[in-house]
Amino acid sequence: MRSTDMADELFGARQEAGSAAGVRLATMRQGGVVVTRVEIARDGLARPRGRYVTLETPSVSLLDERDNTVIELAAAELADLLPPEGPVLVLGIGNRQVTADALGPRTVQHVLVTMGAGHGLPIRGIRPVAAMAPGVSQAAGISLQALAGALVRAVRPTALICVDSLCSSEPERLGRTIQFSDTGLAPASPDNPRHLDAAALGLPVIAAGIPTLMEAEESKDLVVIPRALDSVIAHGAALLGAAINRALQPRLTVNQLCWLSSQA
């Protein structure tokens, strides 16, 4: 099987057949969105123990921050994985110069930052939020885990949200599926340096992403990407940014949050 970061691709069919001990799966449809929740209750399986939720939508290249139904669904699922209060740090993981890898940095541009000089809002109940795209860690000569650790110590958040491009094993799901998990970033590829979790950083690490690539059948050195990749990244980043904002600032509407984030 091709590598995949998507928990429901690994356990969905097998769990229905009753062969994946320690995995619970539930699927429901809300409007045009299929929501699948996977809970892995033991170690030693293909993905780390924890909760995963996927939202399968029409292509995100057709969606953006104006699609309130999808945003509200995604925000509710994300909020369920987060501590109810306290500062949150959002990290956009990836290389903004490589389109298939630019989802994280592009998403951070849509996150409403409410910490630091010039970011205070005259509204009671606004949650403190910081956001940053640390870039390619190799270029800085320091690992992503060390960079994230330094930022966590500086911001002192109650949770970290990491946004990253994901890998799927099913071509029809590229650019169509959003996944959240409370397991942190644990890429399916064992040599991938993007491992960020609670054990390493000492706080809840929530992962968010959209699959933007798949291994080609003929070679693991080749990848398949969606035809509308530029639109998937642009619209997917806007959609994820709006969902993160709504999950963190439930007192504000999606329209208010979109306007505020556009003024930053």
N, C-alpha and C positions, 0 to 999 in steps of 0.2 A: 504494500500500500504506500502511496505517496505520503510524504510528511504533511502534517496538518496541525494547526494551532486550535482547531475548532473541536471542542469537546463533544458536541452532538454528532459529529461525523464519526468519531471513534466508538461511541457507546450507544447511539440511538437504536440501530437495528438489533444489535446484540442484546441490549437491555430488554427490548420487547420480546426477544426469544428466551429471556431468563438466564442468559449465560454470563452476564457481567455482575458477579457478586460484589456487593458494596457500592453499587451505582443505582441511583434513583433518577428517573426521567419523567417529565411531564410536559405535554405539548398542548397549546390552546391557540385558537385563532381569534384575533380582535380586529375586526374590519378586514383590511387587506394585509395584515401583518401576522405572521406565524411566530409565536413566542415559545421557545423550548428552554426549559430549565433542567440542568443536569447537576446533581449533587453526588460528588465522589466522597465516600465515607471512609476509605482506607487508603493507605500508602501502597506503593508498588505497582500501580496501574500506569497506563500510558500518559496520563496527565496528573498533576499534583492534586492532592486532596483539597476539596473546597467546593464552592458554588460557581456555576457557569450559567449564563443566560444568553441566548441568541435571539435576535429579532430578524426574521427573514422578510424582506421588503421587496417592492419593485426596485429596479436598479437605483442606487443612490445618486447616480448621475442625473436622475429625473427629479430628485428631491433637494431641498435646501432648508434654510432656517425658517421658511414660511410654512412648512408642513407640520402644523401643530399636532396632528394626531400621532404621527410617528415620534415627534419630539416628546410629547407627554408620556407615551408608552416607554420610550427609552429612558427618560428622566426618572420615572417611577421605579424601573428596574435598577437603575444605577443608585438611586437614593437608598434602596433597600440594602445595598452592600456597604454603605458608608456609615461612619459614626454620625449621630444625629446633630452634633454641634461641634464647634471648634474650627480652627484654621485648617485650610486644605491647600496643598501644593499640587499643581498640575504640571506634569512634565511631558513635553512633546518629543518622543524618541524617534530618531531617524535622521536621514540626510536630506535636507531640503533641496539639494542639487540633483537628486535622483528621484524622478517623479513617483515611481512605485513605492518609494521609501519615505515620501514627504508628508504622509498623512499626519503624523504627530506634530511636526513643526507648524504645519498649516492650521491644524486645529487650535493650537495655542493662540494663534492670532485672533480667534473668535471668542476666547475665554474672557469673561468680565473679571478684571483684576481689581480687588478692593483693598489691598494692603500697600503700604508705602506712601511716600510723599506724593501728593497730588491725586491719590486714588480714593480718598475718603468720600463716601456718599452720605448726603444729609437725610438718610432714611434709617429708622430704627430697625434692628433685627437683621441687618445685612451681614452675611457670613464673611469672615476674612479669607481672601483667596489670593494666592500668588501663582504665577505661571511663568514657565521658562522652557525654551528649547535648547538643551545643552549642546547640540550639534554632534559631530562625529568625534567620539572620545579619543580615537587613535591619533587624530590631528593635534589634540591637546597634550598627548603623552600621559594621559591618566585614564583609568578605566571608568566606564559608565557607573559602576557601583560606587566608586570613590567620589565621583562628581555628585551623584545623587545623595550620598551620605553627607557631603559638605553642605549641600543645599538644605537637607533636612535639619541639620544642626543649626543653620542660620535662621531658617523660617520657623522651626519648632511646630510643625503642623500636627494635627491629630490623625491625618490620613494623607496618603500620596495617591494621586491618580496618574497612571502612566498610559499615554496614548501612543499606539504603534500600529504600523501596517502588519497584517497577519497573512499567514499562508493557509490555503485551502487545498483539499485533495479532490474537490469537485468543481469543474470549470463553470457550471451554471450558478455557483454561489459567489463567484468573484464579483466584488462590487455590489453585492445584494444583501449581505448579512452583517449585522453589527453584533459583536460579542463583548460582554462584560464578565469579569470574574474577580473573586476576592483572593485569588492565589498569587497575585503579582504577575510580573512578566516571567514566563518560563517557556521560551521558544522551543518548538518541537525539535529543531536541529540541535544536537548535543554540543556542537562547537560554536554556537551562537553566543557572543559575549553579553547579550542583553538579558541577563538574569537579575531581576530585582524583586525581592520578596520580603515578607515581614521578618524572617529569620536574619536576613542580611542587614536590614535597615531599622528594625526595632519599632515598627508601627504598621498599621494596616496598609497594604499596597493593593490598590484596585487597578486592574488592567482593562483598557478599552481599545477596541480596534475594529477594522474592517479588512477582510481578506482582499488583497490586491495582486497576489501572484500565486502560482501553482507550479510545482515541478513538472517538467516535460517528461513524457513517457520514455523518450529515447535516451535521456541523460539527465542526471541530477544537477549537472552544471548548466542546464538550460531551464528557463522559466517561461510560463505562459502568463500573460497579463490581459486584463479586459481591453476590448477594442476602444472603448471610450475612457481610457485611463485618466486623461487630463480632467474630464468632467467628474469622474468618480472621486478623485482626490479633492477637487475644488468643492464640489457639493457635499461630499462625505465629511470634509473638515468643518464646513458650515453647520451641517446637521449635528455632528458630534459636539461641536462647541456649544450650540444652542441647548442640547440635552444636558451637558455638564452644567451650564449656567442655570438651567431650570431646576436641576437636582440640588444644586447648592443654594439657590436663592428662591425658595418656593413662595415667598411673599410677593414676588414680581411675576408678571405675565411674560409669556414668550415674546410678545411684541415689545414690551418695555425692555427686556433683557437684550434683545437684538439691537434696539436703538442705543442703549447705553454702551454696549460693547463696540458698536460702530463709531462711537465718539472718542474712544480711547486712542 
